[in-house]
Amino acid sequence: MIYHISQLTKIYGTRTVLDIPSLKIESGWIYALLGANGAGKTTLLNILGFLEIPTNGNIFFHSKKVQFSESSLHPLRKTVIIVDQHPILFTTTVYKNLEFGLKIRKIPKKERELIIKESLELVGMRHLAAAPAHRLSGGETQRVAIARALAVNPKVLLCDEPTSSVDAENQVAIIKILKQINALKKITILFTTHDRLQVSSLAHHTLVLKDGRLAV
């Protein structure tokens, strides 16, 4: 089990955005998080990615209780990567976008080259390694963002509406890519969506959020 959540709430002012008594997420599975706009999907994703702190409750990650201090959360953010619905890439080449996170982690140059090559290969974007990232299409941008996440070898990949802003061809490609990543790398994937057809073709398990609560 990679996550175990208990008695978690997130409150903004007088509004309870999340109220989750218990949630367990198994390692190596693909989870779909379904729900209408405003159901709390993105908030839950940000909490699972250690970008937001719950108002109350406990999170266990790999059976270890998470301490909500910056010094404790910082290393966790290196193992759990969020790919946003509209990813922002640096205005450099595709290659340099992937290299940035590896340089921060002090990965040697030769090793960086191999990792970047493999990551771009997995998402079918190796031929665009030298292309300016800010000139890519929406689908290409999403695929590079997934490759950038892959390059840093995450334990968990959290994808916020990964196919909502791309054309039909790229939707199919991204679903295939996520399946491959899960099968080859055993990375736990959780993605938010409105698309039940996508859920049936990709997810091992489905979570449904309604008004901040998990539907049974």
Secondary structure by P-SEA (a helix, b strand, c coil): ccbbbcbbbbbcccccccccccccccccbbbbbbbccccaaaaaaaaaaccccccbbbbbcccbbbbcccccaaaaaaabbbbccccccccccaaaaaaaaaaaacccaaaaaaaaaaaaaaaccccccccccccccaaaaaaaaaaaaaaacccbbbbccccccccaaaaaaaaaaaaaaaaaccbbbbbbbccaaaaaacccbbbbbccccccc
